[in-house]
Amino acid sequence: MPVGQRLADERRARGKSMADICAATRIMASKIDALEHDRHDELPAPAYTRGYISAYAKALGLDPAPFLAEYERDIGQAAPGVRLSEMPEMESVVPLGHQAHAVPKRIWIAAIAVVIAVSLVAWVARLLGGPSDQVPPVPPAETAPESAPASVSPGAVSTEAETPNASEAPAAEESVAAGQPFVVKVAVAAGAASWIRVTIDGRVAYEGTLTGGSAKEWTAERQAVVRAGKPSAVTLTKDGVPVSFASAGGVGVATITVSP
């Protein structure tokens, strides 16, 4: 019985289809069909056909040797001095999945060369191009210095009413002869708040907002200048004696100078 017919009978006996053999051996279906029907003129050289037969038999779980011997008898061209077990097996003529979709090396090289060329042209264009159109940074705006309070002549106690938006002239405080030190205390009524600036002997000792119930005190030797944004909520004392912002009427910013 021809070897191709024997292989086909063994395949059918095991319930396998031709597609099963193609998948197991990776041999094209046209070659499997030519082998099973002994169309040797459609098969490759005997060495490759032996590889087909060996792979086919192994896919069926059979020993390839008897089938190879049958093939030698069929073609009557058994190679003298060569053992059938040493015959080379034909590798699959159907490319593997990763081989079928692999990109040829020359295409990769060409793509890399194109990328390098484009990058080089862009770099040269930047070098030969005109001046940068980048907008220079805008210098920061200069802010006007804060105006100082109007000058207040020294005295025992004096008050001056001001409006919150009124411009202030630079201070020109006269020196006051050192006298008996005294304590100035500022307190804000509960539930209220007021901006306060206290200048002791020519130096700003405090500037900020005091909330309701807060109090601060300082010791002065020559004079103390107290400014309040909401004088009606502020209580000022000198050595425990209240000093009034009455002249401000409780409206606007009021300044009071306290001396020994």
Secondary structure, DSSP 8 states (H G I E B T S, - for coil): --HHHHHHHHHHHTT--HHHHHHHH---HHHHHHHHTT-GGGS--HHHHHHHHHHHHHHTT--HHHHHHHHHHHHT---TT--GGGS-----SS--HHHHT---HHHHHHHHHHHHHHHHHHHHHHHHS-S------------------------SEEEEEE-TT--------------S-EEEEEEE-TT-EEEEEEEETTEEEEEEEEETT-EEEEEESS-EEEEESSGGGEEEEETTEEE--GGGTTSSEEEEEE--
